[in-house]
Amino acid sequence: MRALRSAGGRSVLLRPRAVAVGAACALLALVVGVLALGSGDYPIAPADVLRTLTGGGSPAEDFIVNQLRLPRVVTALLVGAALALSGALFQSLVRNPLGSPDILGFTQGAATGALVVVVAGGSSLALAGGAVAGGLLTGVLIYALAWRGGVHGHRLVLVGIGTAAILTGVNGYLLTRAQLMDAARAVLWLTGSLDGRGWQDAWPLLAATAVLVPVVLLGCGRALRMIEMGDDAASGLGIRVEPVRLTLLASAVLLASLAAAAAGPVSFVALTAPQLTRRLTRAPGPNLLPSMCTGAALLVTADWAAQRLFTGHQLPVGVVTGVLGGGYLVWLLATERRAGRL
């Protein structure tokens, strides 16, 4: 492990294994992305895909790659990275491997906001805005309910699980109030899907990621490592625990909400990617950047598989991540129980 000092005077820890894992996952995400760009009813060789991306393809290849397929792949990479970063932040802040937007209620809150728009007959753009608003309002509610002279990790988890259960019931009720066609559209969105995604879905998440990632990594990265050791230890080292925690929670909620707005509430990526990264890197701490690379690789691979598993029929990517993530959750619970942590 080596420590480097940035231009701002902040120390940055470099762990060779973590860097290698992050680089390998980023490379895997790019390779699968190129394969996805070349796959479909009009197959294109990887070399031709790369040539098209650099401006050398034919007009037909340029239209298919850059206009039809590239927005979906970019959205998959961004959603996977955003969900993984959000999950890593939640798991570090609550010091619990089961902490993720899926379990703590934030994803359900985004779904509630989207369903309210569906029932009201809103457009797809309004649906995305409703998802962001629902996620943010749920974050404010959970934080307020969990506050008692500060926000303790276990209390946040319990309040989040209870809120998720309530919102799941509310979402079921809203589905029964929607028109049949609107309900069918809402169910597809609730599953999590990247089908038909365009640049209008990718740009808001890209802009938010460009702002929030430096805030989290550079502005609060060291403080997060201190908070993982406990509030008292972090305070003794000069960390203003509650302002930092509030900043990181707000960033995590925003990332999860915007990811849901772009692709629906894709399940289990936020839970699985940080834990998988921690086991690959074998390094303590939040492993934020490697987790982002792992999440991007997981989601773009799952989406590519969802398009190829059944000939002539595409699965929503949430089906694939749900099956894989559900199995991983059962394994994680069994592991934690054997270790005496549950």
Beta strands, then each sheet from edge to edge (+ up, - down):
strand 1: 2-5
strand 2: 11-14
sheet 1: 1+ 2-
end
